[in-house]
């Protein structure tokens, strides 16, 4: 969990913003990256894993999976 995530959780806003896409300078055509977010859904935490691919000069969503848990998993910075 990064500093921003820890701060938001300390303020009771856990899951509001746990992952921000990093700036990517000149990505290679066809390259991939994934983003994981975790947000409280009122009864459980909704964990969303989104996979992106760089094609045609932009990042496009390739897949998105959603699962639910009692807490957020540790997320990489």
mmCIF file of the N, C-alpha and C atoms, coordinates in Angstrom:
data_MODEL
# 
_entry.id   MODEL 
# 
loop_
_atom_site.group_PDB 
_atom_site.id 
_atom_site.type_symbol 
_atom_site.label_atom_id 
_atom_site.label_alt_id 
_atom_site.label_comp_id 
_atom_site.label_asym_id 
_atom_site.label_entity_id 
_atom_site.label_seq_id 
_atom_site.pdbx_PDB_ins_code 
_atom_site.Cartn_x 
_atom_site.Cartn_y 
_atom_site.Cartn_z 
_atom_site.occupancy 
_atom_site.B_iso_or_equiv 
_atom_site.pdbx_formal_charge 
_atom_site.auth_seq_id 
_atom_site.auth_comp_id 
_atom_site.auth_asym_id 
_atom_site.auth_atom_id 
_atom_site.pdbx_PDB_model_num 
ATOM 1   N N  . UNK A 1 1  ? 0.856   -1.166  0.000   1.00 0.00 ? 1  UNK A N  1 
ATOM 2   C CA . UNK A 1 1  ? 0.000   0.000   0.000   1.00 0.00 ? 1  UNK A CA 1 
ATOM 3   C C  . UNK A 1 1  ? 0.903   1.230   0.000   1.00 0.00 ? 1  UNK A C  1 
ATOM 4   N N  . UNK A 1 2  ? 0.647   2.179   -0.895  1.00 0.00 ? 2  UNK A N  1 
ATOM 5   C CA . UNK A 1 2  ? 1.491   3.364   -0.955  1.00 0.00 ? 2  UNK A CA 1 
ATOM 6   C C  . UNK A 1 2  ? 1.067   4.400   0.084   1.00 0.00 ? 2  UNK A C  1 
ATOM 7   N N  . UNK A 1 3  ? 1.841   5.478   0.167   1.00 0.00 ? 3  UNK A N  1 
ATOM 8   C CA . UNK A 1 3  ? 1.598   6.504   1.178   1.00 0.00 ? 3  UNK A CA 1 
ATOM 9   C C  . UNK A 1 3  ? 0.215   7.120   1.018   1.00 0.00 ? 3  UNK A C  1 
ATOM 10  N N  . UNK A 1 4  ? -0.198  7.407   -0.215  1.00 0.00 ? 4  UNK A N  1 
ATOM 11  C CA . UNK A 1 4  ? -1.520  7.986   -0.448  1.00 0.00 ? 4  UNK A CA 1 
ATOM 12  C C  . UNK A 1 4  ? -2.610  7.039   0.040   1.00 0.00 ? 4  UNK A C  1 
ATOM 13  N N  . UNK A 1 5  ? -2.467  5.766   -0.254  1.00 0.00 ? 5  UNK A N  1 
ATOM 14  C CA . UNK A 1 5  ? -3.459  4.783   0.181   1.00 0.00 ? 5  UNK A CA 1 
ATOM 15  C C  . UNK A 1 5  ? -3.538  4.707   1.696   1.00 0.00 ? 5  UNK A C  1 
ATOM 16  N N  . UNK A 1 6  ? -2.374  4.701   2.357   1.00 0.00 ? 6  UNK A N  1 
ATOM 17  C CA . UNK A 1 6  ? -2.344  4.645   3.820   1.00 0.00 ? 6  UNK A CA 1 
ATOM 18  C C  . UNK A 1 6  ? -2.995  5.883   4.422   1.00 0.00 ? 6  UNK A C  1 
ATOM 19  N N  . UNK A 1 7  ? -2.739  7.042   3.819   1.00 0.00 ? 7  UNK A N  1 
ATOM 20  C CA . UNK A 1 7  ? -3.332  8.288   4.306   1.00 0.00 ? 7  UNK A CA 1 
ATOM 21  C C  . UNK A 1 7  ? -4.846  8.253   4.155   1.00 0.00 ? 7  UNK A C  1 
ATOM 22  N N  . UNK A 1 8  ? -5.332  7.815   2.999   1.00 0.00 ? 8  UNK A N  1 
ATOM 23  C CA . UNK A 1 8  ? -6.776  7.737   2.776   1.00 0.00 ? 8  UNK A CA 1 
ATOM 24  C C  . UNK A 1 8  ? -7.427  6.765   3.746   1.00 0.00 ? 8  UNK A C  1 
ATOM 25  N N  . UNK A 1 9  ? -6.773  5.634   3.996   1.00 0.00 ? 9  UNK A N  1 
ATOM 26  C CA . UNK A 1 9  ? -7.323  4.657   4.942   1.00 0.00 ? 9  UNK A CA 1 
ATOM 27  C C  . UNK A 1 9  ? -7.360  5.238   6.347   1.00 0.00 ? 9  UNK A C  1 
ATOM 28  N N  . UNK A 1 10 ? -6.327  5.990   6.717   1.00 0.00 ? 10 UNK A N  1 
ATOM 29  C CA . UNK A 1 10 ? -6.289  6.606   8.042   1.00 0.00 ? 10 UNK A CA 1 
ATOM 30  C C  . UNK A 1 10 ? -7.424  7.615   8.207   1.00 0.00 ? 10 UNK A C  1 
ATOM 31  N N  . UNK A 1 11 ? -7.851  8.205   7.113   1.00 0.00 ? 11 UNK A N  1 
ATOM 32  C CA . UNK A 1 11 ? -8.955  9.165   7.139   1.00 0.00 ? 11 UNK A CA 1 
ATOM 33  C C  . UNK A 1 11 ? -10.312 8.479   7.000   1.00 0.00 ? 11 UNK A C  1 
ATOM 34  N N  . UNK A 1 12 ? -10.314 7.162   6.954   1.00 0.00 ? 12 UNK A N  1 
ATOM 35  C CA . UNK A 1 12 ? -11.565 6.424   6.812   1.00 0.00 ? 12 UNK A CA 1 
ATOM 36  C C  . UNK A 1 12 ? -12.041 6.330   5.377   1.00 0.00 ? 12 UNK A C  1 
ATOM 37  N N  . UNK A 1 13 ? -11.161 6.624   4.435   1.00 0.00 ? 13 UNK A N  1 
ATOM 38  C CA . UNK A 1 13 ? -11.535 6.600   3.022   1.00 0.00 ? 13 UNK A CA 1 
ATOM 39  C C  . UNK A 1 13 ? -10.837 5.463   2.295   1.00 0.00 ? 13 UNK A C  1 
ATOM 40  N N  . UNK A 1 14 ? -10.624 4.382   2.989   1.00 0.00 ? 14 UNK A N  1 
ATOM 41  C CA . UNK A 1 14 ? -9.919  3.239   2.421   1.00 0.00 ? 14 UNK A CA 1 
ATOM 42  C C  . UNK A 1 14 ? -10.615 2.782   1.140   1.00 0.00 ? 14 UNK A C  1 
ATOM 43  N N  . UNK A 1 15 ? -9.846  2.618   0.094   1.00 0.00 ? 15 UNK A N  1 
ATOM 44  C CA . UNK A 1 15 ? -10.389 2.145   -1.169  1.00 0.00 ? 15 UNK A CA 1 
ATOM 45  C C  . UNK A 1 15 ? -10.811 3.248   -2.108  1.00 0.00 ? 15 UNK A C  1 
ATOM 46  N N  . UNK A 1 16 ? -10.804 4.487   -1.637  1.00 0.00 ? 16 UNK A N  1 
ATOM 47  C CA . UNK A 1 16 ? -11.231 5.584   -2.498  1.00 0.00 ? 16 UNK A CA 1 
ATOM 48  C C  . UNK A 1 16 ? -10.309 5.725   -3.699  1.00 0.00 ? 16 UNK A C  1 
ATOM 49  N N  . UNK A 1 17 ? -9.014  5.641   -3.446  1.00 0.00 ? 17 UNK A N  1 
ATOM 50  C CA . UNK A 1 17 ? -8.050  5.742   -4.531  1.00 0.00 ? 17 UNK A CA 1 
ATOM 51  C C  . UNK A 1 17 ? -6.815  4.967   -4.119  1.00 0.00 ? 17 UNK A C  1 
ATOM 52  N N  . UNK A 1 18 ? -6.708  3.742   -4.564  1.00 0.00 ? 18 UNK A N  1 
ATOM 53  C CA . UNK A 1 18 ? -5.564  2.930   -4.172  1.00 0.00 ? 18 UNK A CA 1 
ATOM 54  C C  . UNK A 1 18 ? -4.570  2.749   -5.299  1.00 0.00 ? 18 UNK A C  1 
ATOM 55  N N  . UNK A 1 19 ? -4.944  3.089   -6.487  1.00 0.00 ? 19 UNK A N  1 
ATOM 56  C CA . UNK A 1 19 ? -4.025  2.900   -7.589  1.00 0.00 ? 19 UNK A CA 1 
ATOM 57  C C  . UNK A 1 19 ? -4.250  3.980   -8.624  1.00 0.00 ? 19 UNK A C  1 
ATOM 58  N N  . UNK A 1 20 ? -3.167  4.603   -9.018  1.00 0.00 ? 20 UNK A N  1 
ATOM 59  C CA . UNK A 1 20 ? -3.221  5.627   -10.051 1.00 0.00 ? 20 UNK A CA 1 
ATOM 60  C C  . UNK A 1 20 ? -2.312  5.152   -11.168 1.00 0.00 ? 20 UNK A C  1 
ATOM 61  N N  . UNK A 1 21 ? -2.791  5.122   -12.395 1.00 0.00 ? 21 UNK A N  1 
ATOM 62  C CA . UNK A 1 21 ? -1.920  4.675   -13.472 1.00 0.00 ? 21 UNK A CA 1 
ATOM 63  C C  . UNK A 1 21 ? -0.658  5.531   -13.531 1.00 0.00 ? 21 UNK A C  1 
ATOM 64  N N  . UNK A 1 22 ? 0.480   4.885   -13.550 1.00 0.00 ? 22 UNK A N  1 
ATOM 65  C CA . UNK A 1 22 ? 1.750   5.603   -13.597 1.00 0.00 ? 22 UNK A CA 1 
ATOM 66  C C  . UNK A 1 22 ? 1.949   6.197   -14.985 1.00 0.00 ? 22 UNK A C  1 
ATOM 67  N N  . UNK A 1 23 ? 2.623   7.334   -15.027 1.00 0.00 ? 23 UNK A N  1 
ATOM 68  C CA . UNK A 1 23 ? 2.938   7.949   -16.306 1.00 0.00 ? 23 UNK A CA 1 
ATOM 69  C C  . UNK A 1 23 ? 3.869   7.006   -17.066 1.00 0.00 ? 23 UNK A C  1 
ATOM 70  N N  . UNK A 1 24 ? 3.593   6.787   -18.308 1.00 0.00 ? 24 UNK A N  1 
ATOM 71  C CA . UNK A 1 24 ? 4.394   5.864   -19.099 1.00 0.00 ? 24 UNK A CA 1 
ATOM 72  C C  . UNK A 1 24 ? 4.912   6.603   -20.330 1.00 0.00 ? 24 UNK A C  1 
ATOM 73  N N  . UNK A 1 25 ? 6.211   6.825   -20.346 1.00 0.00 ? 25 UNK A N  1 
ATOM 74  C CA . UNK A 1 25 ? 6.807   7.535   -21.470 1.00 0.00 ? 25 UNK A CA 1 
ATOM 75  C C  . UNK A 1 25 ? 7.093   6.552   -22.605 1.00 0.00 ? 25 UNK A C  1 
ATOM 76  N N  . UNK A 1 26 ? 6.607   6.866   -23.774 1.00 0.00 ? 26 UNK A N  1 
ATOM 77  C CA . UNK A 1 26 ? 6.858   6.070   -24.964 1.00 0.00 ? 26 UNK A CA 1 
ATOM 78  C C  . UNK A 1 26 ? 6.712   4.564   -24.743 1.00 0.00 ? 26 UNK A C  1 
ATOM 79  N N  . UNK A 1 27 ? 5.521   4.099   -24.419 1.00 0.00 ? 27 UNK A N  1 
ATOM 80  C CA . UNK A 1 27 ? 5.347   2.653   -24.249 1.00 0.00 ? 27 UNK A CA 1 
ATOM 81  C C  . UNK A 1 27 ? 5.531   1.929   -25.581 1.00 0.00 ? 27 UNK A C  1 
ATOM 82  N N  . UNK A 1 28 ? 5.923   0.691   -25.487 1.00 0.00 ? 28 UNK A N  1 
ATOM 83  C CA . UNK A 1 28 ? 6.127   -0.138  -26.674 1.00 0.00 ? 28 UNK A CA 1 
ATOM 84  C C  . UNK A 1 28 ? 4.773   -0.639  -27.164 1.00 0.00 ? 28 UNK A C  1 
ATOM 85  N N  . UNK A 1 29 ? 4.553   -0.554  -28.460 1.00 0.00 ? 29 UNK A N  1 
ATOM 86  C CA . UNK A 1 29 ? 3.309   -1.048  -29.060 1.00 0.00 ? 29 UNK A CA 1 
ATOM 87  C C  . UNK A 1 29 ? 3.089   -2.504  -28.659 1.00 0.00 ? 29 UNK A C  1 
ATOM 88  N N  . UNK A 1 30 ? 1.896   -2.811  -28.155 1.00 0.00 ? 30 UNK A N  1 
ATOM 89  C CA . UNK A 1 30 ? 1.567   -4.167  -27.745 1.00 0.00 ? 30 UNK A CA 1 
ATOM 90  C C  . UNK A 1 30 ? 1.927   -4.494  -26.309 1.00 0.00 ? 30 UNK A C  1 
ATOM 91  N N  . UNK A 1 31 ? 2.504   -3.527  -25.577 1.00 0.00 ? 31 UNK A N  1 
ATOM 92  C CA . UNK A 1 31 ? 2.868   -3.812  -24.182 1.00 0.00 ? 31 UNK A CA 1 
ATOM 93  C C  . UNK A 1 31 ? 1.629   -3.796  -23.292 1.00 0.00 ? 31 UNK A C  1 
ATOM 94  N N  . UNK A 1 32 ? 1.735   -4.445  -22.135 1.00 0.00 ? 32 UNK A N  1 
ATOM 95  C CA . UNK A 1 32 ? 0.629   -4.578  -21.193 1.00 0.00 ? 32 UNK A CA 1 
ATOM 96  C C  . UNK A 1 32 ? 0.993   -3.985  -19.843 1.00 0.00 ? 32 UNK A C  1 
ATOM 97  N N  . UNK A 1 33 ? -0.014  -3.588  -19.091 1.00 0.00 ? 33 UNK A N  1 
ATOM 98  C CA . UNK A 1 33 ? 0.153   -3.316  -17.664 1.00 0.00 ? 33 UNK A CA 1 
ATOM 99  C C  . UNK A 1 33 ? -1.176  -3.571  -16.982 1.00 0.00 ? 33 UNK A C  1 
ATOM 100 N N  . UNK A 1 34 ? -1.107  -3.847  -15.685 1.00 0.00 ? 34 UNK A N  1 
ATOM 101 C CA . UNK A 1 34 ? -2.322  -4.111  -14.923 1.00 0.00 ? 34 UNK A CA 1 
ATOM 102 C C  . UNK A 1 34 ? -2.464  -3.105  -13.797 1.00 0.00 ? 34 UNK A C  1 
ATOM 103 N N  . UNK A 1 35 ? -3.690  -2.890  -13.398 1.00 0.00 ? 35 UNK A N  1 
ATOM 104 C CA . UNK A 1 35 ? -4.013  -1.956  -12.328 1.00 0.00 ? 35 UNK A CA 1 
ATOM 105 C C  . UNK A 1 35 ? -5.008  -2.661  -11.404 1.00 0.00 ? 35 UNK A C  1 
ATOM 106 N N  . UNK A 1 36 ? -4.756  -2.578  -10.111 1.00 0.00 ? 36 UNK A N  1 
ATOM 107 C CA . UNK A 1 36 ? -5.657  -3.180  -9.133  1.00 0.00 ? 36 UNK A CA 1 
ATOM 108 C C  . UNK A 1 36 ? -6.211  -2.091  -8.236  1.00 0.00 ? 36 UNK A C  1 
ATOM 109 N N  . UNK A 1 37 ? -7.523  -2.069  -8.079  1.00 0.00 ? 37 UNK A N  1 
ATOM 110 C CA . UNK A 1 37 ? -8.153  -1.125  -7.161  1.00 0.00 ? 37 UNK A CA 1 
ATOM 111 C C  . UNK A 1 37 ? -8.989  -1.907  -6.160  1.00 0.00 ? 37 UNK A C  1 
ATOM 112 N N  . UNK A 1 38 ? -9.190  -1.307  -5.007  1.00 0.00 ? 38 UNK A N  1 
ATOM 113 C CA . UNK A 1 38 ? -9.982  -1.940  -3.963  1.00 0.00 ? 38 UNK A CA 1 
ATOM 114 C C  . UNK A 1 38 ? -10.831 -0.847  -3.321  1.00 0.00 ? 38 UNK A C  1 
ATOM 115 N N  . UNK A 1 39 ? -12.132 -1.046  -3.324  1.00 0.00 ? 39 UNK A N  1 
ATOM 116 C CA . UNK A 1 39 ? -13.041 -0.022  -2.816  1.00 0.00 ? 39 UNK A CA 1 
ATOM 117 C C  . UNK A 1 39 ? -14.126 -0.674  -1.967  1.00 0.00 ? 39 UNK A C  1 
ATOM 118 N N  . UNK A 1 40 ? -14.449 -0.042  -0.857  1.00 0.00 ? 40 UNK A N  1 
ATOM 119 C CA . UNK A 1 40 ? -15.487 -0.581  0.013   1.00 0.00 ? 40 UNK A CA 1 
ATOM 120 C C  . UNK A 1 40 ? -16.841 -0.412  -0.663  1.00 0.00 ? 40 UNK A C  1 
ATOM 121 N N  . UNK A 1 41 ? -17.599 -1.490  -0.763  1.00 0.00 ? 41 UNK A N  1 
ATOM 122 C CA . UNK A 1 41 ? -18.880 -1.487  -1.467  1.00 0.00 ? 41 UNK A CA 1 
ATOM 123 C C  . UNK A 1 41 ? -20.071 -1.515  -0.515  1.00 0.00 ? 41 UNK A C  1 
ATOM 124 N N  . UNK A 1 42 ? -19.858 -1.194  0.760   1.00 0.00 ? 42 UNK A N  1 
ATOM 125 C CA . UNK A 1 42 ? -20.951 -1.149  1.712   1.00 0.00 ? 42 UNK A CA 1 
ATOM 126 C C  . UNK A 1 42 ? -21.123 -2.413  2.521   1.00 0.00 ? 42 UNK A C  1 
ATOM 127 N N  . UNK A 1 43 ? -20.788 -3.535  1.966   1.00 0.00 ? 43 UNK A N  1 
ATOM 128 C CA . UNK A 1 43 ? -20.909 -4.813  2.669   1.00 0.00 ? 43 UNK A CA 1 
ATOM 129 C C  . UNK A 1 43 ? -19.645 -5.656  2.534   1.00 0.00 ? 43 UNK A C  1 
ATOM 130 N N  . UNK A 1 44 ? -18.799 -5.314  1.575   1.00 0.00 ? 44 UNK A N  1 
ATOM 131 C CA . UNK A 1 44 ? -17.528 -6.018  1.352   1.00 0.00 ? 44 UNK A CA 1 
ATOM 132 C C  . UNK A 1 44 ? -16.632 -5.110  0.516   1.00 0.00 ? 44 UNK A C  1 
ATOM 133 N N  . UNK A 1 45 ? -15.390 -5.492  0.381   1.00 0.00 ? 45 UNK A N  1 
ATOM 134 C CA . UNK A 1 45 ? -14.475 -4.743  -0.480  1.00 0.00 ? 45 UNK A CA 1 
ATOM 135 C C  . UNK A 1 45 ? -14.521 -5.310  -1.891  1.00 0.00 ? 45 UNK A C  1 
ATOM 136 N N  . UNK A 1 46 ? -14.688 -4.425  -2.857  1.00 0.00 ? 46 UNK A N  1 
ATOM 137 C CA . UNK A 1 46 ? -14.706 -4.815  -4.261  1.00 0.00 ? 46 UNK A CA 1 
ATOM 138 C C  . UNK A 1 46 ? -13.292 -4.639  -4.811  1.00 0.00 ? 46 UNK A C  1 
ATOM 139 N N  . UNK A 1 47 ? -12.711 -5.724  -5.286  1.00 0.00 ? 47 UNK A N  1 
ATOM 140 C CA . UNK A 1 47 ? -11.358 -5.705  -5.826  1.00 0.00 ? 47 UNK A CA 1 
ATOM 141 C C  . UNK A 1 47 ? -11.470 -5.850  -7.339  1.00 0.00 ? 47 UNK A C  1 
ATOM 142 N N  . UNK A 1 48 ? -10.943 -4.869  -8.064  1.00 0.00 ? 48 UNK A N  1 
ATOM 143 C CA . UNK A 1 48 ? -11.038 -4.877  -9.520  1.00 0.00 ? 48 UNK A CA 1 
ATOM 144 C C  . UNK A 1 48 ? -9.627  -4.925  -10.107 1.00 0.00 ? 48 UNK A C  1 
ATOM 145 N N  . UNK A 1 49 ? -9.381  -5.922  -10.933 1.00 0.00 ? 49 UNK A N  1 
ATOM 146 C CA . UNK A 1 49 ? -8.112  -6.062  -11.632 1.00 0.00 ? 49 UNK A CA 1 
ATOM 147 C C  . UNK A 1 49 ? -8.372  -5.740  -13.100 1.00 0.00 ? 49 UNK A C  1 
ATOM 148 N N  . UNK A 1 50 ? -7.723  -4.697  -13.601 1.00 0.00 ? 50 UNK A N  1 
ATOM 149 C CA . UNK A 1 50 ? -7.910  -4.268  -14.981 1.00 0.00 ? 50 UNK A CA 1 
ATOM 150 C C  . UNK A 1 50 ? -6.597  -4.438  -15.730 1.00 0.00 ? 50 UNK A C  1 
ATOM 151 N N  . UNK A 1 51 ? -6.644  -5.074  -16.884 1.00 0.00 ? 51 UNK A N  1 
ATOM 152 C CA . UNK A 1 51 ? -5.461  -5.277  -17.711 1.00 0.00 ? 51 UNK A CA 1 
ATOM 153 C C  . UNK A 1 51 ? -5.584  -4.395  -18.951 1.00 0.00 ? 51 UNK A C  1 
ATOM 154 N N  . UNK A 1 52 ? -4.511  -3.645  -19.243 1.00 0.00 ? 52 UNK A N  1 
ATOM 155 C CA . UNK A 1 52 ? -4.481  -2.727  -20.377 1.00 0.00 ? 52 UNK A CA 1 
ATOM 156 C C  . UNK A 1 52 ? -3.425  -3.165  -21.387 1.00 0.00 ? 52 UNK A C  1 
ATOM 157 N N  . UNK A 1 53 ? -3.659  -2.803  -22.656 1.00 0.00 ? 53 UNK A N  1 
ATOM 158 C CA . UNK A 1 53 ? -2.681  -3.041  -23.721 1.00 0.00 ? 53 UNK A CA 1 
ATOM 159 C C  . UNK A 1 53 ? -2.520  -1.741  -24.499 1.00 0.00 ? 53 UNK A C  1 
ATOM 160 N N  . UNK A 1 54 ? -1.274  -1.433  -24.846 1.00 0.00 ? 54 UNK A N  1 
ATOM 161 C CA . UNK A 1 54 ? -0.983  -0.215  -25.601 1.00 0.00 ? 54 UNK A CA 1 
ATOM 162 C C  . UNK A 1 54 ? -1.038  -0.527  -27.090 1.00 0.00 ? 54 UNK A C  1 
ATOM 163 N N  . UNK A 1 55 ? -2.039  0.018   -27.770 1.00 0.00 ? 55 UNK A N  1 
ATOM 164 C CA . UNK A 1 55 ? -2.182  -0.173  -29.212 1.00 0.00 ? 55 UNK A CA 1 
ATOM 165 C C  . UNK A 1 55 ? -2.694  1.110   -29.837 1.00 0.00 ? 55 UNK A C  1 
ATOM 166 N N  . UNK A 1 56 ? -2.187  1.408   -31.006 1.00 0.00 ? 56 UNK A N  1 
ATOM 167 C CA . UNK A 1 56 ? -2.657  2.578   -31.734 1.00 0.00 ? 56 UNK A CA 1 
ATOM 168 C C  . UNK A 1 56 ? -2.443  3.888   -30.996 1.00 0.00 ? 56 UNK A C  1 
ATOM 169 N N  . UNK A 1 57 ? -1.406  3.955   -30.172 1.00 0.00 ? 57 UNK A N  1 
ATOM 170 C CA . UNK A 1 57 ? -1.100  5.199   -29.469 1.00 0.00 ? 57 UNK A CA 1 
ATOM 171 C C  . UNK A 1 57 ? -1.902  5.443   -28.206 1.00 0.00 ? 57 UNK A C  1 
ATOM 172 N N  . UNK A 1 58 ? -2.652  4.443   -27.745 1.00 0.00 ? 58 UNK A N  1 
ATOM 173 C CA . UNK A 1 58 ? -3.420  4.631   -26.509 1.00 0.00 ? 58 UNK A CA 1 
ATOM 174 C C  . UNK A 1 58 ? -3.541  3.323   -25.736 1.00 0.00 ? 58 UNK A C  1 
ATOM 175 N N  . UNK A 1 59 ? -3.791  3.460   -24.421 1.00 0.00 ? 59 UNK A N  1 
ATOM 176 C CA . UNK A 1 59 ? -4.011  2.290   -23.566 1.00 0.00 ? 59 UNK A CA 1 
ATOM 177 C C  . UNK A 1 59 ? -5.482  1.899   -23.665 1.00 0.00 ? 59 UNK A C  1 
ATOM 178 N N  . UNK A 1 60 ? -5.744  0.632   -23.962 1.00 0.00 ? 60 UNK A N  1 
ATOM 179 C CA . UNK A 1 60 ? -7.120  0.148   -24.033 1.00 0.00 ? 60 UNK A CA 1 
ATOM 180 C C  . UNK A 1 60 ? -7.302  -1.010  -23.048 1.00 0.00 ? 60 UNK A C  1 
ATOM 181 N N  . UNK A 1 61 ? -8.502  -1.138  -22.521 1.00 0.00 ? 61 UNK A N  1 
ATOM 182 C CA . UNK A 1 61 ? -8.805  -2.200  -21.566 1.00 0.00 ? 61 UNK A CA 1 
ATOM 183 C C  . UNK A 1 61 ? -8.925  -3.524  -22.314 1.00 0.00 ? 61 UNK A C  1 
ATOM 184 N N  . UNK A 1 62 ? -8.164  -4.511  -21.855 1.00 0.00 ? 62 UNK A N  1 
ATOM 185 C CA . UNK A 1 62 ? -8.205  -5.845  -22.441 1.00 0.00 ? 62 UNK A CA 1 
ATOM 186 C C  . UNK A 1 62 ? -9.155  -6.725  -21.637 1.00 0.00 ? 62 UNK A C  1 
ATOM 187 N N  . UNK A 1 63 ? -9.056  -6.631  -20.312 1.00 0.00 ? 63 UNK A N  1 
ATOM 188 C CA . UNK A 1 63 ? -9.937  -7.429  -19.463 1.00 0.00 ? 63 UNK A CA 1 
ATOM 189 C C  . UNK A 1 63 ? -10.108 -6.748  -18.116 1.00 0.00 ? 63 UNK A C  1 
ATOM 190 N N  . UNK A 1 64 ? -11.204 -7.091  -17.457 1.00 0.00 ? 64 UNK A N  1 
ATOM 191 C CA . UNK A 1 64 ? -11.481 -6.557  -16.122 1.00 0.00 ? 64 UNK A CA 1 
ATOM 192 C C  . UNK A 1 64 ? -12.180 -7.653  -15.335 1.00 0.00 ? 64 UNK A C  1 
ATOM 193 N N  . UNK A 1 65 ? -11.626 -7.972  -14.167 1.00 0.00 ? 65 UNK A N  1 
ATOM 194 C CA . UNK A 1 65 ? -12.251 -8.965  -13.300 1.00 0.00 ? 65 UNK A CA 1 
ATOM 195 C C  . UNK A 1 65 ? -12.546 -8.338  -11.949 1.00 0.00 ? 65 UNK A C  1 
ATOM 196 N N  . UNK A 1 66 ? -13.649 -8.738  -11.372 1.00 0.00 ? 66 UNK A N  1 
ATOM 197 C CA . UNK A 1 66 ? -14.078 -8.200  -10.085 1.00 0.00 ? 66 UNK A CA 1 
ATOM 198 C C  . UNK A 1 66 ? -14.276 -9.344  -9.109  1.00 0.00 ? 66 UNK A C  1 
ATOM 199 N N  . UNK A 1 67 ? -13.803 -9.128  -7.893  1.00 0.00 ? 67 UNK A N  1 
ATOM 200 C CA . UNK A 1 67 ? -14.035 -10.099 -6.823  1.00 0.00 ? 67 UNK A CA 1 
ATOM 201 C C  . UNK A 1 67 ? -14.342 -9.326  -5.548  1.00 0.00 ? 67 UNK A C  1 
ATOM 202 N N  . UNK A 1 68 ? -14.800 -10.022 -4.527  1.00 0.00 ? 68 UNK A N  1 
ATOM 203 C CA . UNK A 1 68 ? -15.171 -9.388  -3.262  1.00 0.00 ? 68 UNK A CA 1 
ATOM 204 C C  . UNK A 1 68 ? -14.466 -10.092 -2.117  1.00 0.00 ? 68 UNK A C  1 
ATOM 205 N N  . UNK A 1 69 ? -14.103 -9.306  -1.091  1.00 0.00 ? 69 UNK A N  1 
ATOM 206 C CA . UNK A 1 69 ? -13.400 -9.863  0.063   1.00 0.00 ? 69 UNK A CA 1 
ATOM 207 C C  . UNK A 1 69 ? -13.732 -9.043  1.306   1.00 0.00 ? 69 UNK A C  1 
ATOM 208 N N  . UNK A 1 70 ? -13.342 -9.576  2.468   1.00 0.00 ? 70 UNK A N  1 
ATOM 209 C CA . UNK A 1 70 ? -13.586 -8.881  3.735   1.00 0.00 ? 70 UNK A CA 1 
ATOM 210 C C  . UNK A 1 70 ? -12.598 -7.751  3.970   1.00 0.00 ? 70 UNK A C  1 
ATOM 211 N N  . UNK A 1 71 ? -11.486 -7.742  3.226   1.00 0.00 ? 71 UNK A N  1 
ATOM 212 C CA . UNK A 1 71 ? -10.494 -6.672  3.353   1.00 0.00 ? 71 UNK A CA 1 
ATOM 213 C C  . UNK A 1 71 ? -9.754  -6.526  2.031   1.00 0.00 ? 71 UNK A C  1 
ATOM 214 N N  . UNK A 1 72 ? -9.035  -5.423  1.890   1.00 0.00 ? 72 UNK A N  1 
ATOM 215 C CA . UNK A 1 72 ? -8.255  -5.198  0.677   1.00 0.00 ? 72 UNK A CA 1 
ATOM 216 C C  . UNK A 1 72 ? -6.945  -5.973  0.764   1.00 0.00 ? 72 UNK A C  1 
ATOM 217 N N  . UNK A 1 73 ? -6.530  -6.572  -0.336  1.00 0.00 ? 73 UNK A N  1 
ATOM 218 C CA . UNK A 1 73 ? -5.234  -7.253  -0.334  1.00 0.00 ? 73 UNK A CA 1 
ATOM 219 C C  . UNK A 1 73 ? -4.121  -6.208  -0.380  1.00 0.00 ? 73 UNK A C  1 
ATOM 220 N N  . UNK A 1 74 ? -2.906  -6.583  -0.015  1.00 0.00 ? 74 UNK A N  1 
ATOM 221 C CA . UNK A 1 74 ? -1.799  -5.633  -0.156  1.00 0.00 ? 74 UNK A CA 1 
ATOM 222 C C  . UNK A 1 74 ? -1.611  -5.310  -1.638  1.00 0.00 ? 74 UNK A C  1 
ATOM 223 N N  . UNK A 1 75 ? -1.553  -4.038  -1.961  1.00 0.00 ? 75 UNK A N  1 
ATOM 224 C CA . UNK A 1 75 ? -1.386  -3.614  -3.347  1.00 0.00 ? 75 UNK A CA 1 
ATOM 225 C C  . UNK A 1 75 ? 0.015   -3.056  -3.526  1.00 0.00 ? 75 UNK A C  1 
ATOM 226 N N  . UNK A 1 76 ? 0.630   -3.372  -4.650  1.00 0.00 ? 76 UNK A N  1 
ATOM 227 C CA . UNK A 1 76 ? 1.963   -2.857  -4.927  1.00 0.00 ? 76 UNK A CA 1 
ATOM 228 C C  . UNK A 1 76 ? 1.868   -1.390  -5.297  1.00 0.00 ? 76 UNK A C  1 
ATOM 229 N N  . UNK A 1 77 ? 2.912   -0.615  -4.937  1.00 0.00 ? 77 UNK A N  1 
ATOM 230 C CA . UNK A 1 77 ? 2.897   0.822   -5.276  1.00 0.00 ? 77 UNK A CA 1 
ATOM 231 C C  . UNK A 1 77 ? 2.988   1.047   -6.759  1.00 0.00 ? 77 UNK A C  1 
# 
